[in-house]
Every structure is written in structure tokens, then in C-alpha cells.
Amino acid sequence: MSVKAKKHLGQHFLKDERIAKNIADALTEKGYENVLEIGPGMGVLTKYLLQKKAKVTVMDRSRICRLSKRHVPN
């Protein structure tokens, strides 16, 4: 699935897996258990947050979803 960022709306997608993992590590080390991710894009950060067992709510333009460990791709 390919999604193009709408630069005129200020969209930028996180693609670097290492950075996403570092963000998830930092949040969970600080004790964050509930995370609201606005504009999850392709889910690069979401994947790492779920692996850390954070309770993740993602919000995009069309919907709000509560995700759990079962949503993590293999």
C-alpha cells in the first residue's frame, strides 16, 4: 500500500524504523501507558508502541481506532 504525503497540508510520514523504535522506547521508559497517535500514516510508530504493550489510540482524518496487540503485523 502506497500513501503519498500531502505536503501542502504539512504531512510527513515517519519511515525510519530505527527512529520509530527509539520514540517507542523513550515513551515507555518514561512510563507512558496510554498513547494518542494522530495521523498514524503507515503505522511505523504504531507497530513499535504496540510491541511495548502501550494502549494506543490512533486518530486519522476519517476514524478513531483502539488497537491492541492482535493488530501487530507479523
Secondary structure, DSSP 4 states (H G I P E B T S, - for coil): ------GGGT------HHHHHHHHHHHHHTT--EEEEE--TTSHHHHHHHHTT-EEEEE-SS-EEEE-GGGS--
